[in-house]
Each structure stands twice: as structure tokens, then as C-alpha cells.
Amino acid sequence: MQLFTQAIDLFHKGGPVMYLLAACSLFVVAIAVERFLYYRTSSADSAAFQQKLQPLLEKQRFSDAIITCRYCKSGSRWALGPPAWQPA
């Protein structure tokens, strides 16, 4: 308990700068959590995308594969190339 009170005392001695640093730290933690959740769902979407895309490529149905890539929400949709093939 004494360690906690010492930490609070040091925080108050730091002045207004400490509050700014605490706010920035909370902001960074919020961004880290959001990115973790985004990449976790993105990797799940990527596996489903690969399961849809592989049979199309094996059967050489390239136009269907391109359509599948256009409507995929994950970052894996660029597997067939950059967005140059997308309509303007």
C-alpha cells in the first residue's frame, strides 16, 4: 500500500505534465487494443478468403477469382495484384 501512495505522490509532484502523459498513455493503449482486434478478425477473414479463392484458381476461373477478390473485406484481396484491375 505504501508503494501505491508513493506513486500517487510522485504523480502529483510531476504537475500537469503527468496528466498529459497519462492521457497519451491511455490513448496508445486504446490504439493497441483496436489494432489487435482488427488484425485478429482480418486473419480470420483471410483464411475464409483463401478457402474461396483456391478452388477458383485451380479450375483456372480467373474472372470469378477477380470478382471474389473485389468483394473480399480482408487485406488478402490483393493476392492477385494491386488495385489497378479495379474499375475507376
C-alpha positions in Angstrom: 0.0 0.0 0.0 2.9 2.3 0.8 4.2 1.8 -2.8 0.9 2.9 -4.2 0.8 6.1 -2.1 4.4 6.9 -3.1 3.5 6.5 -6.8 0.5 8.8 -6.3 2.7 11.4 -4.6 5.2 11.3 -7.4 2.4 11.7 -9.9 1.1 14.8 -8.2 4.7 16.2 -7.9 5.0 15.9 -11.6 2.4 18.5 -12.2 0.2 19.0 -15.2 2.7 17.2 -17.5 1.9 13.9 -15.7 -1.8 14.2 -16.6 -0.9 14.8 -20.2 1.4 11.8 -20.2 -1.3 9.6 -18.6 -3.8 10.7 -21.2 -1.4 9.9 -24.0 -0.6 6.5 -22.5 -4.3 5.7 -22.4 -4.7 6.8 -26.0 -1.8 4.5 -27.0 -3.3 1.6 -25.2 -6.7 2.2 -26.9 -5.0 2.2 -30.3 -3.1 -1.0 -29.5 -6.3 -2.8 -28.5 -8.1 -1.6 -31.6 -5.3 -2.8 -33.9 -5.1 -6.2 -32.1 -8.9 -6.7 -32.7 -8.6 -5.6 -36.3 -5.7 -7.9 -37.2 -7.3 -10.8 -35.3 -10.5 -10.5 -37.4 -8.5 -9.8 -40.5 -6.6 -13.1 -40.2 -9.9 -15.0 -39.7 -11.3 -13.3 -42.9 -8.1 -14.2 -44.7 -8.5 -17.9 -44.0 -12.0 -17.9 -45.3 -10.9 -15.9 -48.4 -8.2 -18.4 -49.2 -10.7 -21.3 -49.0 -12.9 -19.5 -51.5 -10.1 -18.4 -53.8 -8.1 -21.6 -54.1 -10.7 -23.8 -55.9 -11.3 -20.9 -58.4 -7.6 -20.7 -59.2 -7.2 -24.4 -59.5 -10.0 -24.6 -62.0 -8.5 -21.5 -63.8 -11.6 -19.5 -63.4 -9.7 -16.2 -63.2 -12.6 -13.9 -63.8 -14.5 -15.4 -60.9 -11.3 -15.1 -58.7 -11.0 -11.5 -59.5 -14.7 -10.9 -58.6 -14.1 -12.8 -55.3 -11.1 -10.5 -54.6 -13.1 -7.4 -55.3 -15.7 -8.2 -52.7 -13.3 -9.6 -50.0 -13.0 -7.4 -46.9 -9.6 -8.6 -45.8 -6.2 -7.4 -46.9 -5.7 -10.7 -48.7 -7.7 -9.5 -51.6 -4.6 -8.0 -53.2 -3.3 -11.6 -53.8 -3.9 -11.3 -57.5 -2.2 -7.9 -57.8 -2.6 -4.2 -57.0 -5.9 -2.4 -57.3 -5.1 -1.5 -61.0 -7.6 -4.1 -62.1 -10.4 -2.5 -60.2 -12.8 -0.2 -62.1 -12.2 3.5 -61.5 
